[in-house]
Amino acid sequence: MSQPTVGVLALQGDVREHQRMLADAGAASTPVRTPAELAAVDALVLPGGESTTMWRLARTFGLLEPLRKRIAAGLPAYGSCAGMILLADRIEGGVAGQETVGGMDITVRRNAFGRQVDSFEADLDFPALGAGPLHAVFIRAPWVEKVGDGVEVLARVANGRAAGNIVAVRQGRLLATSFHPELTADARVHALFLDIVKEA
């Protein structure tokens, strides 16, 4: 594979911002709204946004089952914020009947840090990204309550009332963060994801 094409799930959320970050990290990207567009990509980003809206739209557009099948078959995927919720096998605090795409053996608590007014920024120790802290933007963010045996914890919140909570994880070809790297100028999380895509 010379240059992988990364799809960005374009039902709702930070689609353009992820496409900009992927370009900064050296990848071609394309929006994904249909099963045919999903079938044409080598990897997928599930952006930040509103997880219940994205789940309902995925069902409406006939994308939920194709997403589940491709991720179960090994499609590399990265989810930020709402995207982390979509990749989780289990949700705490979801709306009645809320479904996920799944694939990651994690339990995620929706809106764990509070409402929009409780949004914040923090520097994270994220050794997988190399030297220097990662400045992270949390907006109505989830956190990971439990991880299965095959899940690697990549970062936790260091300070404040949420100290110690897990905010970045990897399981094989799947990567997820509670925060929004696409809203910063630091492309290292996207570069890490592209490394995962190239390995695959």
ZAKEDO-469540 format. One record per residue (C-alpha): residue number from 1; residue in one letter; x, y, z. Coordinates in steps of 0.1 Angstrom, whole numbers, plus 5000, padded with zeros to 4 digits. Layout:
N
{loti: NUM	vovo: A	X: X	Y: Y	Z: Z}
...
This chain:
200
{loti: 1	vovo: M	X: 5000	Y: 5000	Z: 5000}
{loti: 2	vovo: S	X: 5017	Y: 5032	Z: 4989}
{loti: 3	vovo: Q	X: 4995	Y: 5059	Z: 5005}
{loti: 4	vovo: P	X: 4966	Y: 5048	Z: 5026}
{loti: 5	vovo: T	X: 4933	Y: 5066	Z: 5023}
{loti: 6	vovo: V	X: 4918	Y: 5074	Z: 5057}
{loti: 7	vovo: G	X: 4880	Y: 5079	Z: 5058}
{loti: 8	vovo: V	X: 4865	Y: 5104	Z: 5083}
{loti: 9	vovo: L	X: 4829	Y: 5094	Z: 5094}
{loti: 10	vovo: A	X: 4810	Y: 5125	Z: 5082}
{loti: 11	vovo: L	X: 4776	Y: 5121	Z: 5098}
{loti: 12	vovo: Q	X: 4782	Y: 5149	Z: 5124}
{loti: 13	vovo: G	X: 4810	Y: 5164	Z: 5143}
{loti: 14	vovo: D	X: 4846	Y: 5176	Z: 5137}
{loti: 15	vovo: V	X: 4850	Y: 5162	Z: 5102}
{loti: 16	vovo: R	X: 4870	Y: 5191	Z: 5086}
{loti: 17	vovo: E	X: 4892	Y: 5195	Z: 5116}
{loti: 18	vovo: H	X: 4903	Y: 5158	Z: 5115}
{loti: 19	vovo: Q	X: 4909	Y: 5161	Z: 5077}
{loti: 20	vovo: R	X: 4931	Y: 5190	Z: 5083}
{loti: 21	vovo: M	X: 4951	Y: 5171	Z: 5110}
{loti: 22	vovo: L	X: 4954	Y: 5141	Z: 5087}
{loti: 23	vovo: A	X: 4968	Y: 5163	Z: 5060}
{loti: 24	vovo: D	X: 4993	Y: 5178	Z: 5084}
{loti: 25	vovo: A	X: 5004	Y: 5143	Z: 5094}
{loti: 26	vovo: G	X: 5008	Y: 5134	Z: 5057}
{loti: 27	vovo: A	X: 4977	Y: 5114	Z: 5048}
{loti: 28	vovo: A	X: 4950	Y: 5116	Z: 5022}
{loti: 29	vovo: S	X: 4915	Y: 5116	Z: 5036}
{loti: 30	vovo: T	X: 4879	Y: 5114	Z: 5024}
{loti: 31	vovo: P	X: 4845	Y: 5119	Z: 5041}
{loti: 32	vovo: V	X: 4825	Y: 5086	Z: 5047}
{loti: 33	vovo: R	X: 4787	Y: 5088	Z: 5047}
{loti: 34	vovo: T	X: 4777	Y: 5056	Z: 5028}
{loti: 35	vovo: P	X: 4785	Y: 5019	Z: 5029}
{loti: 36	vovo: A	X: 4802	Y: 5022	Z: 4995}
{loti: 37	vovo: E	X: 4824	Y: 5051	Z: 5008}
{loti: 38	vovo: L	X: 4833	Y: 5030	Z: 5038}
{loti: 39	vovo: A	X: 4843	Y: 5000	Z: 5017}
{loti: 40	vovo: A	X: 4868	Y: 5022	Z: 4997}
{loti: 41	vovo: V	X: 4889	Y: 5033	Z: 5027}
{loti: 42	vovo: D	X: 4920	Y: 5017	Z: 5044}
{loti: 43	vovo: A	X: 4913	Y: 5032	Z: 5078}
{loti: 44	vovo: L	X: 4886	Y: 5053	Z: 5096}
{loti: 45	vovo: V	X: 4885	Y: 5082	Z: 5120}
{loti: 46	vovo: L	X: 4853	Y: 5086	Z: 5141}
{loti: 47	vovo: P	X: 4853	Y: 5122	Z: 5151}
{loti: 48	vovo: G	X: 4841	Y: 5142	Z: 5181}
{loti: 49	vovo: G	X: 4805	Y: 5153	Z: 5181}
{loti: 50	vovo: E	X: 4774	Y: 5140	Z: 5197}
{loti: 51	vovo: S	X: 4775	Y: 5102	Z: 5202}
{loti: 52	vovo: T	X: 4737	Y: 5096	Z: 5203}
{loti: 53	vovo: T	X: 4732	Y: 5117	Z: 5171}
{loti: 54	vovo: M	X: 4760	Y: 5099	Z: 5153}
{loti: 55	vovo: W	X: 4747	Y: 5064	Z: 5163}
{loti: 56	vovo: R	X: 4711	Y: 5073	Z: 5151}
{loti: 57	vovo: L	X: 4724	Y: 5088	Z: 5118}
{loti: 58	vovo: A	X: 4747	Y: 5057	Z: 5113}
{loti: 59	vovo: R	X: 4716	Y: 5035	Z: 5117}
{loti: 60	vovo: T	X: 4695	Y: 5058	Z: 5094}
{loti: 61	vovo: F	X: 4722	Y: 5058	Z: 5066}
{loti: 62	vovo: G	X: 4726	Y: 5020	Z: 5068}
{loti: 63	vovo: L	X: 4761	Y: 5023	Z: 5081}
{loti: 64	vovo: L	X: 4760	Y: 5008	Z: 5116}
{loti: 65	vovo: E	X: 4763	Y: 4971	Z: 5106}
{loti: 66	vovo: P	X: 4789	Y: 4978	Z: 5078}
{loti: 67	vovo: L	X: 4809	Y: 4997	Z: 5104}
{loti: 68	vovo: R	X: 4807	Y: 4969	Z: 5129}
{loti: 69	vovo: K	X: 4817	Y: 4943	Z: 5102}
{loti: 70	vovo: R	X: 4847	Y: 4963	Z: 5089}
{loti: 71	vovo: I	X: 4861	Y: 4971	Z: 5124}
{loti: 72	vovo: A	X: 4856	Y: 4934	Z: 5135}
{loti: 73	vovo: A	X: 4875	Y: 4924	Z: 5103}
{loti: 74	vovo: G	X: 4905	Y: 4945	Z: 5113}
{loti: 75	vovo: L	X: 4899	Y: 4980	Z: 5098}
{loti: 76	vovo: P	X: 4922	Y: 5004	Z: 5117}
{loti: 77	vovo: A	X: 4901	Y: 5031	Z: 5134}
{loti: 78	vovo: Y	X: 4906	Y: 5061	Z: 5157}
{loti: 79	vovo: G	X: 4879	Y: 5076	Z: 5177}
{loti: 80	vovo: S	X: 4880	Y: 5110	Z: 5195}
{loti: 81	vovo: C	X: 4855	Y: 5119	Z: 5222}
{loti: 82	vovo: A	X: 4822	Y: 5107	Z: 5207}
{loti: 83	vovo: G	X: 4842	Y: 5085	Z: 5185}
{loti: 84	vovo: M	X: 4857	Y: 5068	Z: 5216}
{loti: 85	vovo: I	X: 4821	Y: 5061	Z: 5228}
{loti: 86	vovo: L	X: 4812	Y: 5046	Z: 5194}
{loti: 87	vovo: L	X: 4842	Y: 5023	Z: 5195}
{loti: 88	vovo: A	X: 4835	Y: 5011	Z: 5231}
{loti: 89	vovo: D	X: 4819	Y: 4977	Z: 5236}
{loti: 90	vovo: R	X: 4801	Y: 4991	Z: 5267}
{loti: 91	vovo: I	X: 4786	Y: 5025	Z: 5277}
{loti: 92	vovo: E	X: 4777	Y: 5039	Z: 5311}
{loti: 93	vovo: G	X: 4754	Y: 5069	Z: 5312}
{loti: 94	vovo: G	X: 4741	Y: 5065	Z: 5276}
{loti: 95	vovo: V	X: 4706	Y: 5073	Z: 5265}
{loti: 96	vovo: A	X: 4680	Y: 5045	Z: 5266}
{loti: 97	vovo: G	X: 4688	Y: 5020	Z: 5238}
{loti: 98	vovo: Q	X: 4720	Y: 5037	Z: 5228}
{loti: 99	vovo: E	X: 4742	Y: 5014	Z: 5206}
{loti: 100	vovo: T	X: 4778	Y: 5015	Z: 5197}
{loti: 101	vovo: V	X: 4799	Y: 5002	Z: 5168}
{loti: 102	vovo: G	X: 4821	Y: 4984	Z: 5193}
{loti: 103	vovo: G	X: 4855	Y: 4967	Z: 5188}
{loti: 104	vovo: M	X: 4873	Y: 4979	Z: 5219}
{loti: 105	vovo: D	X: 4870	Y: 4959	Z: 5251}
{loti: 106	vovo: I	X: 4864	Y: 4991	Z: 5272}
{loti: 107	vovo: T	X: 4836	Y: 5005	Z: 5293}
{loti: 108	vovo: V	X: 4832	Y: 5043	Z: 5286}
{loti: 109	vovo: R	X: 4813	Y: 5068	Z: 5308}
{loti: 110	vovo: R	X: 4795	Y: 5093	Z: 5286}
{loti: 111	vovo: N	X: 4798	Y: 5130	Z: 5296}
{loti: 112	vovo: A	X: 4820	Y: 5118	Z: 5325}
{loti: 113	vovo: F	X: 4836	Y: 5152	Z: 5331}
{loti: 114	vovo: G	X: 4803	Y: 5170	Z: 5332}
{loti: 115	vovo: R	X: 4784	Y: 5194	Z: 5309}
{loti: 116	vovo: Q	X: 4797	Y: 5219	Z: 5283}
{loti: 117	vovo: V	X: 4805	Y: 5244	Z: 5310}
{loti: 118	vovo: D	X: 4828	Y: 5219	Z: 5326}
{loti: 119	vovo: S	X: 4850	Y: 5216	Z: 5295}
{loti: 120	vovo: F	X: 4887	Y: 5221	Z: 5302}
{loti: 121	vovo: E	X: 4922	Y: 5218	Z: 5288}
{loti: 122	vovo: A	X: 4951	Y: 5199	Z: 5304}
{loti: 123	vovo: D	X: 4986	Y: 5188	Z: 5296}
{loti: 124	vovo: L	X: 4989	Y: 5150	Z: 5295}
{loti: 125	vovo: D	X: 5018	Y: 5126	Z: 5299}
{loti: 126	vovo: F	X: 5015	Y: 5105	Z: 5267}
{loti: 127	vovo: P	X: 5047	Y: 5084	Z: 5264}
{loti: 128	vovo: A	X: 5036	Y: 5068	Z: 5231}
{loti: 129	vovo: L	X: 5039	Y: 5102	Z: 5214}
{loti: 130	vovo: G	X: 5075	Y: 5108	Z: 5224}
{loti: 131	vovo: A	X: 5090	Y: 5136	Z: 5244}
{loti: 132	vovo: G	X: 5069	Y: 5165	Z: 5258}
{loti: 133	vovo: P	X: 5034	Y: 5167	Z: 5272}
{loti: 134	vovo: L	X: 5003	Y: 5167	Z: 5250}
{loti: 135	vovo: H	X: 4980	Y: 5196	Z: 5254}
{loti: 136	vovo: A	X: 4945	Y: 5181	Z: 5254}
{loti: 137	vovo: V	X: 4910	Y: 5198	Z: 5249}
{loti: 138	vovo: F	X: 4881	Y: 5181	Z: 5267}
{loti: 139	vovo: I	X: 4846	Y: 5190	Z: 5257}
{loti: 140	vovo: R	X: 4817	Y: 5171	Z: 5274}
{loti: 141	vovo: A	X: 4842	Y: 5143	Z: 5273}
{loti: 142	vovo: P	X: 4839	Y: 5106	Z: 5283}
{loti: 143	vovo: W	X: 4865	Y: 5087	Z: 5302}
{loti: 144	vovo: V	X: 4873	Y: 5050	Z: 5303}
{loti: 145	vovo: E	X: 4860	Y: 5032	Z: 5334}
{loti: 146	vovo: K	X: 4873	Y: 4997	Z: 5327}
{loti: 147	vovo: V	X: 4896	Y: 4981	Z: 5302}
{loti: 148	vovo: G	X: 4899	Y: 4945	Z: 5291}
{loti: 149	vovo: D	X: 4931	Y: 4924	Z: 5290}
{loti: 150	vovo: G	X: 4941	Y: 4934	Z: 5255}
{loti: 151	vovo: V	X: 4938	Y: 4971	Z: 5260}
{loti: 152	vovo: E	X: 4968	Y: 4994	Z: 5265}
{loti: 153	vovo: V	X: 4963	Y: 5025	Z: 5286}
{loti: 154	vovo: L	X: 4981	Y: 5054	Z: 5269}
{loti: 155	vovo: A	X: 4972	Y: 5084	Z: 5290}
{loti: 156	vovo: R	X: 4955	Y: 5094	Z: 5322}
{loti: 157	vovo: V	X: 4944	Y: 5128	Z: 5337}
{loti: 158	vovo: A	X: 4971	Y: 5139	Z: 5361}
{loti: 159	vovo: N	X: 4954	Y: 5166	Z: 5382}
{loti: 160	vovo: G	X: 4921	Y: 5178	Z: 5396}
{loti: 161	vovo: R	X: 4890	Y: 5159	Z: 5406}
{loti: 162	vovo: A	X: 4893	Y: 5136	Z: 5376}
{loti: 163	vovo: A	X: 4930	Y: 5127	Z: 5383}
{loti: 164	vovo: G	X: 4938	Y: 5091	Z: 5374}
{loti: 165	vovo: N	X: 4910	Y: 5086	Z: 5350}
{loti: 166	vovo: I	X: 4919	Y: 5070	Z: 5316}
{loti: 167	vovo: V	X: 4916	Y: 5092	Z: 5286}
{loti: 168	vovo: A	X: 4936	Y: 5074	Z: 5258}
{loti: 169	vovo: V	X: 4937	Y: 5037	Z: 5250}
{loti: 170	vovo: R	X: 4948	Y: 5014	Z: 5222}
{loti: 171	vovo: Q	X: 4937	Y: 4978	Z: 5214}
{loti: 172	vovo: G	X: 4955	Y: 4964	Z: 5184}
{loti: 173	vovo: R	X: 4945	Y: 4985	Z: 5153}
{loti: 174	vovo: L	X: 4920	Y: 5006	Z: 5174}
{loti: 175	vovo: L	X: 4929	Y: 5039	Z: 5191}
{loti: 176	vovo: A	X: 4907	Y: 5062	Z: 5211}
{loti: 177	vovo: T	X: 4910	Y: 5094	Z: 5231}
{loti: 178	vovo: S	X: 4885	Y: 5112	Z: 5253}
{loti: 179	vovo: F	X: 4898	Y: 5146	Z: 5241}
{loti: 180	vovo: H	X: 4900	Y: 5164	Z: 5208}
{loti: 181	vovo: P	X: 4935	Y: 5166	Z: 5193}
{loti: 182	vovo: E	X: 4919	Y: 5179	Z: 5161}
{loti: 183	vovo: L	X: 4912	Y: 5212	Z: 5179}
{loti: 184	vovo: T	X: 4949	Y: 5218	Z: 5186}
{loti: 185	vovo: A	X: 4980	Y: 5223	Z: 5163}
{loti: 186	vovo: D	X: 4996	Y: 5191	Z: 5176}
{loti: 187	vovo: A	X: 4993	Y: 5163	Z: 5150}
{loti: 188	vovo: R	X: 5011	Y: 5136	Z: 5170}
{loti: 189	vovo: V	X: 4980	Y: 5116	Z: 5179}
{loti: 190	vovo: H	X: 4971	Y: 5115	Z: 5142}
{loti: 191	vovo: A	X: 5007	Y: 5106	Z: 5133}
{loti: 192	vovo: L	X: 5005	Y: 5077	Z: 5159}
{loti: 193	vovo: F	X: 4972	Y: 5065	Z: 5142}
{loti: 194	vovo: L	X: 4989	Y: 5066	Z: 5108}
{loti: 195	vovo: D	X: 5017	Y: 5045	Z: 5121}
{loti: 196	vovo: I	X: 4991	Y: 5019	Z: 5132}
{loti: 197	vovo: V	X: 4975	Y: 5021	Z: 5097}
{loti: 198	vovo: K	X: 5009	Y: 5015	Z: 5081}
{loti: 199	vovo: E	X: 5016	Y: 4985	Z: 5104}
{loti: 200	vovo: A	X: 4983	Y: 4970	Z: 5094}
